């Protein structure tokens, strides 16, 4: 009868080595993304600003259209008032008494006041139009500048992405594959540490007797425990997982 193959036991040392290997892969991904710098955020900010400017320009264009329509309507209203005045004056020539004459005079006065009001409102409208046109010109120029800036930033980002995307994709696959060989609870802890660490380091080596993350001194006995790989230990100060690797650099 053939002997049944036994599954290799995963030791603490294996787990630590796997975590450190995963950290090396993820750190290389971080390095690639750092090369891109703030470009993705800059592109997003420019895109948001362009949307805002376009919305503002569209709104001002609509307001200008409304003002021009209002001025046109007032011009037509003034013509109607002029026609009415002419008719009232013709009727005054044929009135039978003073009361009727005075009534027509009041109508004429009212129409003259309407004409003056329309002229006043039209002047105010024209002033507002000029002001809005200046703002619209500034906004349009700014939109053109921002579109030009966006094109440049996108070209820069596309060039960097094209140069690094293949390496990042390869490393991302390596990272996913490495995680499959590490138990879930350790991946959760590792991911949480990476998220909270500014430099993305969740697993760090010992550097000259200190934590490679926060650089606080590690007691000699604790250093020995780390090196012997008997259990997974974390820095008492920053909580990072301490790898059993001694580095004198």
C-alpha positions as CSV (number, residue, x, y, z in Angstrom):
1,X,0.0,0.0,0.0
2,X,1.4,3.4,-1.1
3,X,2.3,5.8,1.7
4,X,0.0,8.9,1.8
5,X,1.8,12.2,1.3
6,X,1.6,14.5,4.3
7,X,0.8,18.2,3.9
8,X,3.8,20.3,4.9
9,X,3.3,22.2,8.1
10,X,3.4,26.0,7.8
11,X,5.7,27.2,10.5
12,X,6.0,30.7,12.1
13,X,9.2,31.2,10.1
14,X,7.3,30.4,6.9
15,X,4.6,32.9,7.7
16,X,7.1,35.6,8.6
17,X,9.1,35.0,5.4
18,X,5.9,35.1,3.4
19,X,4.8,38.4,5.0
20,X,8.1,40.0,4.4
21,X,8.1,38.8,0.7
22,X,4.6,40.3,0.3
23,X,5.9,43.6,1.8
24,X,8.7,43.7,-0.7
25,X,6.3,43.2,-3.6
26,X,3.9,45.8,-2.3
27,X,6.7,48.3,-1.6
28,X,7.8,48.0,-5.2
29,X,4.2,48.7,-6.3
30,X,4.2,51.8,-4.0
31,X,7.5,52.9,-5.6
32,X,6.0,52.7,-9.0
33,X,3.0,54.7,-8.0
34,X,5.2,57.3,-6.3
35,X,6.9,57.8,-9.6
36,X,3.6,59.1,-10.9
37,X,3.5,61.4,-8.0
38,X,0.5,63.8,-7.7
39,X,-0.3,63.6,-11.4
40,X,-3.5,61.6,-11.0
41,X,-4.8,64.0,-8.4
42,X,-3.7,67.0,-10.5
43,X,-5.5,65.6,-13.5
44,X,-8.7,65.0,-11.4
45,X,-8.5,68.5,-9.9
46,X,-8.2,70.0,-13.4
47,X,-11.1,67.9,-14.7
48,X,-13.3,69.1,-11.8
49,X,-12.3,72.7,-12.3
50,X,-13.1,72.5,-16.0
51,X,-16.5,71.1,-15.3
52,X,-17.1,73.9,-12.8
53,X,-16.0,76.6,-15.3
54,X,-18.1,75.1,-18.1
55,X,-21.1,75.1,-15.8
56,X,-20.5,78.7,-14.8
57,X,-20.0,79.7,-18.5
58,X,-23.2,78.0,-19.6
59,X,-25.1,79.7,-16.7
60,X,-23.7,83.2,-17.6
61,X,-24.5,82.6,-21.3
62,X,-28.1,81.8,-20.3
63,X,-28.3,84.9,-18.1
64,X,-27.0,87.1,-21.0
65,X,-29.6,85.7,-23.3
66,X,-32.3,86.5,-20.8
67,X,-31.0,90.0,-20.4
68,X,-31.0,90.6,-24.1
69,X,-34.5,89.2,-24.4
70,X,-35.6,91.6,-21.6
71,X,-34.1,94.6,-23.4
72,X,-35.7,93.6,-26.7
73,X,-39.1,93.2,-24.9
74,X,-38.8,96.6,-23.3
75,X,-37.9,98.1,-26.7
76,X,-41.1,96.6,-28.2
77,X,-43.1,97.8,-25.2
78,X,-41.8,101.3,-25.6
79,X,-42.9,101.2,-29.3
80,X,-46.4,100.1,-28.2
81,X,-46.4,103.0,-25.7
82,X,-45.4,105.5,-28.5
83,X,-48.2,104.2,-30.7
84,X,-50.7,104.5,-27.8
85,X,-49.5,108.1,-27.1
86,X,-50.1,109.0,-30.8
87,X,-53.6,107.6,-30.6
88,X,-54.4,109.3,-27.3
89,X,-53.2,112.7,-28.8
90,X,-55.4,112.2,-31.8
91,X,-58.4,111.5,-29.6
92,X,-57.6,114.7,-27.6
93,X,-58.2,116.7,-30.7
94,X,-61.8,115.4,-30.9
95,X,-62.8,115.5,-27.2
96,X,-66.2,117.0,-26.1
97,X,-65.2,118.2,-22.7
98,X,-62.3,118.8,-20.3
99,X,-62.9,115.7,-18.3
100,X,-62.3,113.5,-21.3
101,X,-59.2,115.6,-22.3
102,X,-57.7,115.2,-18.8
103,X,-58.4,111.5,-18.8
104,X,-56.5,111.1,-22.1
105,X,-53.7,113.3,-20.7
106,X,-53.3,110.9,-17.8
107,X,-53.1,108.0,-20.2
108,X,-50.4,109.8,-22.2
109,X,-48.5,110.6,-19.0
110,X,-48.6,107.0,-17.9
111,X,-47.3,105.7,-21.3
112,X,-44.5,108.3,-21.2
113,X,-43.5,107.1,-17.7
114,X,-43.6,103.5,-19.1
115,X,-41.2,104.6,-21.9
116,X,-38.8,106.2,-19.3
117,X,-39.0,103.1,-17.1
118,X,-38.2,100.9,-20.1
119,X,-35.3,103.1,-21.0
120,X,-33.9,103.1,-17.5
121,X,-34.2,99.3,-17.2
122,X,-32.7,98.8,-20.6
123,X,-29.7,100.9,-19.6
124,X,-29.3,98.9,-16.4
125,X,-29.6,95.7,-18.4
126,X,-26.9,96.8,-20.9
127,X,-24.5,97.7,-18.0
128,X,-25.2,94.2,-16.5
129,X,-24.6,92.6,-19.9
130,X,-21.2,94.4,-20.2
131,X,-20.2,93.2,-16.8
132,X,-21.2,89.7,-17.4
133,X,-19.5,89.7,-20.8
134,X,-16.2,90.7,-19.1
135,X,-16.6,87.9,-16.5
136,X,-17.6,85.5,-19.3
137,X,-14.5,86.4,-21.3
138,X,-12.3,85.8,-18.2
139,X,-14.0,82.5,-17.5
140,X,-13.6,81.4,-21.1
141,X,-9.9,82.3,-21.2
142,X,-9.4,80.4,-17.9
143,X,-11.3,77.4,-19.3
144,X,-9.0,77.4,-22.4
145,X,-5.9,77.6,-20.2
146,X,-7.1,74.8,-17.9
147,X,-7.9,72.6,-20.9
148,X,-4.4,73.1,-22.2
149,X,-3.0,72.3,-18.7
150,X,-5.1,69.2,-18.6
151,X,-3.9,68.0,-22.0
152,X,-0.3,68.4,-20.8
153,X,-0.8,66.7,-17.5
154,X,-2.7,63.8,-19.2
155,X,0.1,63.3,-21.7
156,X,2.6,63.2,-18.8
157,X,0.5,60.8,-16.9
158,X,-0.2,58.6,-19.9
159,X,3.5,58.4,-20.6
160,X,4.4,57.4,-17.1
161,X,1.5,54.9,-16.9
162,X,2.6,53.3,-20.2
163,X,6.1,53.0,-18.9
164,X,5.2,51.5,-15.6
165,X,1.8,49.7,-16.1
166,X,3.3,46.4,-17.3
167,X,5.5,46.2,-14.2
168,X,2.7,47.2,-11.9
169,X,0.3,44.6,-13.4
170,X,3.0,41.9,-12.9
171,X,3.6,43.0,-9.3
172,X,-0.1,43.2,-8.5
173,X,-0.5,39.6,-9.7
174,X,2.5,38.5,-7.6
175,X,1.0,40.3,-4.6
176,X,-2.3,38.5,-5.1
177,X,-0.6,35.2,-5.4
178,X,1.5,35.8,-2.3
179,X,-1.6,36.6,-0.3
180,X,-3.1,33.2,-1.2
181,X,-0.3,31.5,0.8
182,X,-0.9,33.6,4.0
183,X,-3.8,33.0,6.4
184,X,-6.7,35.5,6.3
185,X,-6.2,37.0,9.8
186,X,-2.6,37.9,9.0
187,X,-3.6,39.5,5.7
188,X,-6.2,41.6,7.5
189,X,-3.7,42.8,10.1
190,X,-1.1,43.4,7.4
191,X,-3.6,45.4,5.2
192,X,-4.7,47.5,8.2
193,X,-1.1,48.3,9.1
194,X,-0.3,49.3,5.5
195,X,-3.3,51.6,5.4
196,X,-2.3,53.4,8.6
197,X,1.4,53.7,7.8
198,X,2.4,56.8,5.8
199,X,5.1,54.8,3.9
200,X,3.0,51.7,3.5
201,X,5.3,49.6,5.6
202,X,3.5,46.9,7.7
203,X,6.5,44.5,7.9
204,X,9.9,45.9,8.8
205,X,13.4,44.5,9.5
206,X,15.5,45.3,12.5
207,X,17.9,48.2,11.7
208,X,20.9,48.4,14.0
209,X,18.8,47.1,16.9
210,X,15.9,49.4,16.2
211,X,12.5,49.0,14.5
212,X,12.8,49.6,10.8
213,X,9.5,51.6,10.9
214,X,9.6,54.0,13.8
215,X,13.3,53.5,14.7
216,X,12.7,52.9,18.4
217,X,15.2,50.6,20.1
218,X,14.2,47.0,20.5
219,X,15.5,45.2,23.7
220,X,18.2,42.5,23.1
221,X,16.0,39.6,24.3
222,X,13.2,40.7,22.0
223,X,15.6,40.9,19.1
224,X,16.6,37.4,19.8
225,X,13.0,36.2,19.9
226,X,12.4,37.9,16.5
227,X,15.5,36.3,14.9
228,X,14.7,32.8,16.1
229,X,11.2,33.1,14.4
230,X,9.4,31.4,17.2
231,X,6.5,33.7,17.0
232,X,5.2,36.8,15.2
233,X,6.1,39.9,17.1
234,X,5.2,43.5,16.6
235,X,6.9,46.8,17.6
236,X,5.7,47.9,21.0
237,X,5.7,51.5,19.7
238,X,4.3,51.5,16.2
239,X,2.6,48.1,16.0
240,X,4.4,47.0,12.8
241,X,5.3,43.4,12.3
242,X,9.0,42.9,13.0
243,X,10.8,40.7,10.4
244,X,13.7,38.4,11.5
245,X,16.2,40.2,9.3
246,X,19.3,41.9,10.7
247,X,20.6,44.8,8.7
248,X,23.7,46.8,9.5
249,X,23.2,49.4,6.6
